[in-house]
Amino acid sequence: MCSNGCKDFAKVKWSRTKRRAGRGAVEMKVKKLQRLVPGGQGLNPDRLFLRTADYILHLRLQVNVLQTLSKIYKP
């Protein structure tokens, strides 16, 4: 801070740059998630997160079914 209480310009600029870089990282992660989740391409983030949660539940159900089947048909 300056002696009169104002913020140092370099610190403000750094903070702004850091936020922009963080925003880009989030956008990149959202794009990766869109590629991973079936039907995720072109969804806005809030719909994508709902679709992702449904997809995770679906995968867990598949794992449970396969585990149960493997126990039933175990030699």
C-alpha positions in Angstrom: 0.0 0.0 0.0 1.0 3.6 -0.6 1.7 5.8 2.4 -1.7 7.5 1.8 -3.7 4.3 1.9 -4.0 3.6 -1.8 -3.2 0.2 -3.3 0.0 -0.3 -5.1 -0.8 -0.3 -8.9 1.5 -3.3 -9.6 -0.3 -5.4 -6.9 -3.7 -4.5 -8.4 -2.5 -5.3 -11.9 -1.1 -8.7 -10.7 -4.3 -9.5 -8.9 -6.4 -8.8 -12.1 -4.0 -10.8 -14.2 -4.1 -13.7 -11.8 -8.0 -13.7 -11.9 -8.0 -13.8 -15.7 -5.5 -16.7 -15.7 -7.7 -18.5 -13.2 -10.8 -17.9 -15.4 -9.0 -19.5 -18.4 -8.0 -22.5 -16.3 -11.6 -23.0 -15.3 -12.8 -22.7 -18.9 -10.2 -25.3 -20.0 -11.4 -27.7 -17.3 -15.0 -27.2 -18.4 -14.1 -28.0 -22.0 -12.3 -31.2 -20.9 -15.3 -32.2 -18.9 -17.5 -31.6 -21.9 -15.4 -34.1 -23.9 -15.5 -36.7 -21.1 -19.3 -36.7 -20.4 -21.5 -38.1 -23.1 -23.8 -35.4 -24.5 -21.7 -32.7 -22.8 -20.6 -30.9 -25.9 -22.2 -27.5 -26.1 -23.9 -27.6 -22.7 -23.5 -24.5 -20.5 -21.7 -25.2 -17.2 -24.7 -25.5 -14.9 -26.3 -28.1 -17.2 -23.0 -29.8 -17.7 -22.5 -30.3 -13.9 -26.0 -31.8 -13.6 -25.2 -34.1 -16.6 -21.9 -35.0 -15.0 -23.6 -35.9 -11.7 -26.1 -38.1 -13.5 -23.3 -39.8 -15.4 -21.3 -40.5 -12.3 -24.4 -42.1 -10.7 -25.0 -44.1 -13.8 -21.4 -45.4 -13.8 -21.7 -46.3 -10.1 -24.8 -48.3 -10.8 -23.1 -50.1 -13.6 -20.2 -51.0 -11.3 -22.6 -52.3 -8.7 -24.5 -54.4 -11.2 -21.2 -55.9 -12.6 -19.9 -56.6 -9.1 -23.2 -58.4 -8.2 -23.1 -60.4 -11.4 -19.5 -61.4 -10.8 -20.4 -62.7 -7.4 -23.3 -64.7 -8.7 -21.4 -66.3 -11.5 -18.2 -66.8 -9.6 -16.9 -70.4 -10.1 
